[in-house]
Amino acid sequence: MTEATRDEALEQYIDSMKELWAFEPFKLLLQTYEDRIPNINSVEQTRSGDELFFRAGQMDIIRTLQNLWDNTEIIENDYLQSLEPQDSTDVSDLYSS
């Protein structure tokens, strides 16, 4: 079996993201942005190409924030799996006698 090396910087990042998501003012900020999505995403209210690109940028930032939690969970699960001892035994050897 091989033992994986812990990544303290990654663990700190994951802990910081969990702390951020538990922080009520961050939740309020995210909710405020989510409430603005219908207005930002409105083609009717867009007056120029520059404004369209600006609104697209706003939507990208909001979506990035919305996906931050899911991405953090994926990173954490992958990291925890990498820490599990890896058995170097070949599966075909398990059934041969």
C-alpha positions as CSV (number, residue, x, y, z in Angstrom):
1,M,0.0,0.0,0.0
2,T,1.2,3.5,-0.8
3,E,0.5,6.4,1.5
4,A,-0.6,9.8,0.1
5,T,1.0,13.1,1.2
6,R,-1.3,15.6,2.9
7,D,-1.6,19.0,1.1
8,E,-1.9,21.5,3.9
9,A,-2.4,24.5,1.6
10,L,-5.3,22.6,-0.1
11,E,-6.8,21.7,3.3
12,Q,-6.6,25.3,4.4
13,Y,-8.3,26.4,1.2
14,I,-11.2,23.8,1.7
15,D,-11.6,24.9,5.3
16,S,-11.6,28.6,4.3
17,M,-14.3,27.9,1.6
18,K,-16.5,26.1,4.2
19,E,-16.0,29.0,6.6
20,L,-17.0,31.5,3.9
21,W,-20.2,29.6,3.1
22,A,-21.1,29.5,6.7
23,F,-20.6,33.2,7.0
24,E,-24.1,34.9,7.1
25,P,-23.0,38.1,5.4
26,F,-21.6,36.1,2.4
27,K,-24.9,34.2,2.2
28,L,-26.7,37.6,2.1
29,L,-24.4,38.9,-0.6
30,L,-24.9,35.8,-2.7
31,Q,-28.7,36.0,-2.3
32,T,-28.7,39.7,-3.3
33,Y,-26.8,38.8,-6.5
34,E,-29.2,35.9,-7.2
35,D,-32.2,38.2,-6.7
36,R,-30.7,40.5,-9.4
37,I,-30.3,37.8,-12.0
38,P,-33.6,38.4,-13.8
39,N,-32.7,42.1,-14.3
40,I,-29.0,41.4,-15.3
41,N,-30.0,38.7,-17.7
42,S,-32.7,40.7,-19.4
43,V,-32.1,41.3,-23.1
44,E,-34.9,43.9,-23.1
45,Q,-33.0,46.2,-20.7
46,T,-29.7,46.0,-22.6
47,R,-29.1,49.1,-24.7
48,S,-25.7,48.4,-26.3
49,G,-23.2,45.7,-27.2
50,D,-20.9,47.0,-24.4
51,E,-23.7,46.7,-21.9
52,L,-24.4,43.2,-23.2
53,F,-20.8,42.2,-22.5
54,F,-20.9,43.9,-19.1
55,R,-24.0,41.9,-18.2
56,A,-22.5,38.7,-19.4
57,G,-19.6,39.4,-17.1
58,Q,-21.9,40.0,-14.2
59,M,-23.7,36.7,-14.9
60,D,-20.4,34.9,-15.1
61,I,-19.3,36.2,-11.7
62,I,-22.7,35.2,-10.1
63,R,-22.6,31.7,-11.6
64,T,-19.0,31.3,-10.4
65,L,-20.0,32.2,-6.9
66,Q,-23.0,29.9,-7.1
67,N,-20.8,27.0,-8.3
68,L,-18.1,27.7,-5.7
69,W,-19.7,25.4,-3.1
70,D,-20.1,22.5,-5.5
71,N,-16.6,22.9,-6.8
72,T,-15.3,22.9,-3.3
73,E,-17.1,19.7,-2.5
74,I,-15.7,18.1,-5.6
75,I,-12.2,19.2,-4.7
76,E,-12.6,18.0,-1.1
77,N,-13.9,14.6,-2.2
78,D,-11.1,14.1,-4.7
79,Y,-8.6,15.1,-2.1
80,L,-9.9,12.8,0.5
81,Q,-10.0,9.9,-1.9
82,S,-6.3,10.6,-2.8
83,L,-5.5,10.3,0.9
84,E,-6.9,6.8,1.2
85,P,-4.3,4.1,1.1
86,Q,-4.0,2.7,-2.4
87,D,-3.6,-1.0,-2.6
88,S,-1.0,-1.9,-5.2
89,T,-2.3,-5.5,-5.5
90,D,-3.4,-6.4,-8.9
91,V,-7.0,-7.4,-9.0
92,S,-6.3,-10.4,-11.1
93,D,-3.9,-11.7,-8.4
94,L,-6.8,-11.8,-5.9
95,Y,-8.5,-14.6,-7.7
96,S,-5.6,-16.7,-8.7
97,S,-4.4,-19.5,-6.4
